[in-house]
Structure formats: C-alpha cells, structure tokens
C-alpha cells in the first residue's frame, strides 16, 4: 500500500455535488492498494499514519500526531499512486490492485485507522469520480509505502 499524507487545515470530497467526507484540521490520505498487499500492510500503514508526529507543539516543533490534537483523517482511494511511466507517456496501472482485492483492503485500512484514531475516519467513495478540495497546512506532504518501511 502507498499513501500520500498531507497535513491540512481542512479537506472535503464530493461526488456528483454530494459531500461524502469532510474534515477540519487533520490529515488527507490518498491511498493506493497494490497487487500483493495484505491486511497486515493496511494495519501497519494505518497505525503509522495515525502516529506520525507532524503537527507542531507549543514550542513550534513537529511533535504531535493527529490523534494528539483531536484532528480528523480523510481517506481517498487513489489507484493512480501505482502508475508506471516506464514506457512512453501513457501511464500503466498494472501494479494497482483490482477492485476485488483493493476494496476490502481499503475498507480494512479505514477500520484500522479509525481504531488507532479512536473515532471514525471520513472517506471518499471507492472508484467514483471525486472532487477533492483541501487547504494544505505547511505544506507538509509525506509519501509512505508499506513495502518500503523507512
């Protein structure tokens, strides 16, 4: 699994004009599921993201996690995170998991993130055309891959 994590002041996802998920201060997570990913990847990545200390404390240092400040998490499925541009200029998405694997792992990630956060996470709608609006805070943007545990 691969995630692009953005620290935000606010974020919202709409599908056909309907808001499906919205948060104030917190994290917007663009989440891609790859072929071969497992529930263990979902759990590790969810717990890592919820524990990331990327919010400033009173001294101005990045020492606080989203759960420390009562922030929200908005998770948006993003199969394009596994695009390959090795050949030509049209990306290939062969490394992205097919829906029969991706949907249960996306839902598992959301469950693990909710449990680690202590409250539900907001979400987009899997496989829908979504409009994502955000106010990036910092900006702080981090890419995390469950197969490259740095």
Beta strands, then each sheet from edge to edge (+ up, - down):
strand 1: 2-15
strand 2: 18-23
strand 3: 26-32
strand 4: 55-56
strand 5: 62-64
strand 6: 72-77
strand 7: 122-123
strand 8: 131-145
sheet 1: 2+ 1- 3+ 6+ 7+
sheet 2: 2+ 1- 8+
sheet 3: 4+ 5-
end
